[in-house]
């Protein structure tokens, strides 16, 4: 009896299946260590500037998804010029702080101005706790942002959610100033559906 | 995957994405794991000997976060996330839903079967913080197991059926505990000078493997079920986490 691929003869009485760096490429770019700046008061206007996606400029991109960044060896950084700002959470929480709600209001303004834009909200966590719980916690964070945007008039159908839990950290140092950067919801513009 | 002594480690998946939460089938012939290799996270049942793989396809935008095969290998208990809510579902080996097991708007994750397949221990934040609960599959009743600490996760039922090992937060650190299935005071098995997580029992219940960052990066360690004689198993350049001990293989 042979195990598929190169594993024949490698399985003994007690083996361990594990998740390690061999299974997922690590981001090689040095992570940033400072919080992204809050959005400028007029960022929604200068970045979008028109109905639908007509006004989207090169500077108004949100960057690629964190998974795409991971695959290409980049840190999952939201560009400072992004019209959609990250929001941040306390440890093991998914309620929205006053700061988070203010950032979401600016994000909602921009999304309503650019009504053809669709976005994915990524939920992220810091490294503490277990991966499965953090995947569920990240999903809660992304959903909280989506639901608040809906109350501000952004159609939920334009927003999808995903959670990367603790798997794609923005900052990799083991301290609170780093962890708080990783407890975030990130917004990534996704391709619009083709016109039917 | 590696031998217990850390030798002959080899890569099971090679798909350039994130693969998580591997668990063995009871017969040791398959591994159930979650992956982001296609759009949306879901589960895959990978047969080691044939290389065949079954994808568990959730409906709509739902995502399978993790799963574990039952002791008889015929069913899977899985965490399904939809609209931010994570709940437990019972599936067949092809990923078809048999029935929903929990109905909560919070977080319900990390299920682990009792050896007789009649109960499941899992994590829920229904009390306001993540705690351990036991679900009786026949009667559908759930009871809370852990009361010490405000962050208890990743339980695994012992092969003998008498204890449950889990990760608990003490201050700012995470440690490994075990607790009787009847409840009561847990035993702390690791110190809080570093973080220790993800415990998994040996097939005979005498040992526990876990991950710890006591040497900087996360590596795998093993100790007796009492917490004695802790020693390191792996030493790769990256982080080694979430071990799953295979069944005894003939």
HADDOCK unambig.tbl for C-alpha pairs under 7 A between the chains (distance, minus, plus):
assign (segid A and resid 2 and name CA) (segid B and resid 49 and name CA) 5.63 0.50 0.50
assign (segid A and resid 3 and name CA) (segid B and resid 48 and name CA) 5.28 0.50 0.50
assign (segid A and resid 3 and name CA) (segid B and resid 49 and name CA) 3.81 0.50 0.50
assign (segid A and resid 3 and name CA) (segid B and resid 50 and name CA) 6.82 0.50 0.50
assign (segid A and resid 4 and name CA) (segid B and resid 48 and name CA) 5.52 0.50 0.50
assign (segid A and resid 4 and name CA) (segid B and resid 49 and name CA) 4.75 0.50 0.50
assign (segid A and resid 4 and name CA) (segid B and resid 50 and name CA) 5.50 0.50 0.50
assign (segid A and resid 4 and name CA) (segid B and resid 51 and name CA) 5.05 0.50 0.50
assign (segid A and resid 10 and name CA) (segid B and resid 8 and name CA) 6.44 0.50 0.50
assign (segid A and resid 11 and name CA) (segid B and resid 3 and name CA) 6.82 0.50 0.50
assign (segid A and resid 12 and name CA) (segid B and resid 3 and name CA) 6.45 0.50 0.50
assign (segid A and resid 12 and name CA) (segid B and resid 249 and name CA) 6.76 0.50 0.50
assign (segid A and resid 13 and name CA) (segid B and resid 248 and name CA) 5.30 0.50 0.50
assign (segid A and resid 13 and name CA) (segid B and resid 249 and name CA) 4.91 0.50 0.50
assign (segid A and resid 14 and name CA) (segid B and resid 3 and name CA) 6.40 0.50 0.50
assign (segid A and resid 14 and name CA) (segid B and resid 4 and name CA) 5.90 0.50 0.50
assign (segid A and resid 14 and name CA) (segid B and resid 245 and name CA) 6.79 0.50 0.50
assign (segid A and resid 14 and name CA) (segid B and resid 246 and name CA) 5.67 0.50 0.50
assign (segid A and resid 14 and name CA) (segid B and resid 247 and name CA) 6.87 0.50 0.50
assign (segid A and resid 14 and name CA) (segid B and resid 248 and name CA) 6.09 0.50 0.50
assign (segid A and resid 15 and name CA) (segid B and resid 1 and name CA) 6.62 0.50 0.50
assign (segid A and resid 15 and name CA) (segid B and resid 2 and name CA) 5.50 0.50 0.50
assign (segid A and resid 15 and name CA) (segid B and resid 3 and name CA) 4.59 0.50 0.50
assign (segid A and resid 15 and name CA) (segid B and resid 4 and name CA) 5.39 0.50 0.50
assign (segid A and resid 15 and name CA) (segid B and resid 245 and name CA) 6.02 0.50 0.50
assign (segid A and resid 15 and name CA) (segid B and resid 246 and name CA) 5.32 0.50 0.50
assign (segid A and resid 16 and name CA) (segid B and resid 1 and name CA) 5.38 0.50 0.50
assign (segid A and resid 16 and name CA) (segid B and resid 2 and name CA) 5.55 0.50 0.50
assign (segid A and resid 16 and name CA) (segid B and resid 3 and name CA) 6.51 0.50 0.50
assign (segid A and resid 16 and name CA) (segid B and resid 4 and name CA) 6.52 0.50 0.50
assign (segid A and resid 16 and name CA) (segid B and resid 243 and name CA) 5.94 0.50 0.50
assign (segid A and resid 16 and name CA) (segid B and resid 244 and name CA) 5.40 0.50 0.50
assign (segid A and resid 16 and name CA) (segid B and resid 245 and name CA) 4.74 0.50 0.50
assign (segid A and resid 16 and name CA) (segid B and resid 246 and name CA) 5.94 0.50 0.50
assign (segid A and resid 17 and name CA) (segid B and resid 1 and name CA) 4.38 0.50 0.50
assign (segid A and resid 17 and name CA) (segid B and resid 2 and name CA) 6.90 0.50 0.50
assign (segid A and resid 17 and name CA) (segid B and resid 22 and name CA) 6.28 0.50 0.50
assign (segid A and resid 17 and name CA) (segid B and resid 243 and name CA) 5.57 0.50 0.50
assign (segid A and resid 17 and name CA) (segid B and resid 244 and name CA) 5.16 0.50 0.50
assign (segid A and resid 17 and name CA) (segid B and resid 245 and name CA) 6.69 0.50 0.50
assign (segid A and resid 18 and name CA) (segid B and resid 1 and name CA) 6.06 0.50 0.50
assign (segid A and resid 18 and name CA) (segid B and resid 22 and name CA) 6.65 0.50 0.50
assign (segid A and resid 18 and name CA) (segid B and resid 240 and name CA) 6.63 0.50 0.50
assign (segid A and resid 18 and name CA) (segid B and resid 241 and name CA) 6.06 0.50 0.50
assign (segid A and resid 18 and name CA) (segid B and resid 242 and name CA) 5.56 0.50 0.50
assign (segid A and resid 18 and name CA) (segid B and resid 243 and name CA) 4.39 0.50 0.50
assign (segid A and resid 18 and name CA) (segid B and resid 244 and name CA) 6.37 0.50 0.50
assign (segid A and resid 19 and name CA) (segid B and resid 20 and name CA) 6.16 0.50 0.50
assign (segid A and resid 19 and name CA) (segid B and resid 240 and name CA) 5.91 0.50 0.50
assign (segid A and resid 19 and name CA) (segid B and resid 241 and name CA) 5.33 0.50 0.50
assign (segid A and resid 19 and name CA) (segid B and resid 242 and name CA) 5.80 0.50 0.50
assign (segid A and resid 19 and name CA) (segid B and resid 243 and name CA) 6.94 0.50 0.50
assign (segid A and resid 20 and name CA) (segid B and resid 238 and name CA) 6.65 0.50 0.50
assign (segid A and resid 20 and name CA) (segid B and resid 239 and name CA) 5.43 0.50 0.50
assign (segid A and resid 20 and name CA) (segid B and resid 240 and name CA) 4.36 0.50 0.50
assign (segid A and resid 20 and name CA) (segid B and resid 241 and name CA) 6.07 0.50 0.50
assign (segid A and resid 21 and name CA) (segid B and resid 238 and name CA) 5.24 0.50 0.50
assign (segid A and resid 21 and name CA) (segid B and resid 239 and name CA) 6.07 0.50 0.50
assign (segid A and resid 22 and name CA) (segid B and resid 11 and name CA) 6.31 0.50 0.50
assign (segid A and resid 23 and name CA) (segid B and resid 11 and name CA) 6.92 0.50 0.50
assign (segid A and resid 23 and name CA) (segid B and resid 13 and name CA) 6.12 0.50 0.50
assign (segid A and resid 23 and name CA) (segid B and resid 14 and name CA) 6.59 0.50 0.50
assign (segid A and resid 23 and name CA) (segid B and resid 18 and name CA) 6.73 0.50 0.50
assign (segid A and resid 23 and name CA) (segid B and resid 19 and name CA) 6.24 0.50 0.50
assign (segid A and resid 24 and name CA) (segid B and resid 16 and name CA) 6.11 0.50 0.50
assign (segid A and resid 24 and name CA) (segid B and resid 17 and name CA) 5.44 0.50 0.50
assign (segid A and resid 24 and name CA) (segid B and resid 18 and name CA) 5.00 0.50 0.50
assign (segid A and resid 24 and name CA) (segid B and resid 19 and name CA) 6.71 0.50 0.50
assign (segid A and resid 25 and name CA) (segid B and resid 16 and name CA) 6.52 0.50 0.50
assign (segid A and resid 71 and name CA) (segid B and resid 16 and name CA) 6.64 0.50 0.50
assign (segid A and resid 71 and name CA) (segid B and resid 17 and name CA) 6.73 0.50 0.50
assign (segid A and resid 130 and name CA) (segid B and resid 153 and name CA) 6.85 0.50 0.50
assign (segid A and resid 130 and name CA) (segid B and resid 154 and name CA) 6.74 0.50 0.50
assign (segid A and resid 132 and name CA) (segid B and resid 65 and name CA) 6.83 0.50 0.50
assign (segid A and resid 132 and name CA) (segid B and resid 109 and name CA) 6.68 0.50 0.50
assign (segid A and resid 132 and name CA) (segid B and resid 110 and name CA) 6.45 0.50 0.50
assign (segid A and resid 133 and name CA) (segid B and resid 109 and name CA) 6.23 0.50 0.50
assign (segid A and resid 136 and name CA) (segid B and resid 86 and name CA) 6.23 0.50 0.50
assign (segid A and resid 136 and name CA) (segid B and resid 107 and name CA) 6.20 0.50 0.50
assign (segid A and resid 139 and name CA) (segid B and resid 84 and name CA) 4.88 0.50 0.50
assign (segid A and resid 140 and name CA) (segid B and resid 84 and name CA) 4.58 0.50 0.50
assign (segid A and resid 140 and name CA) (segid B and resid 85 and name CA) 6.87 0.50 0.50
assign (segid A and resid 143 and name CA) (segid B and resid 83 and name CA) 6.37 0.50 0.50
assign (segid A and resid 143 and name CA) (segid B and resid 84 and name CA) 5.23 0.50 0.50
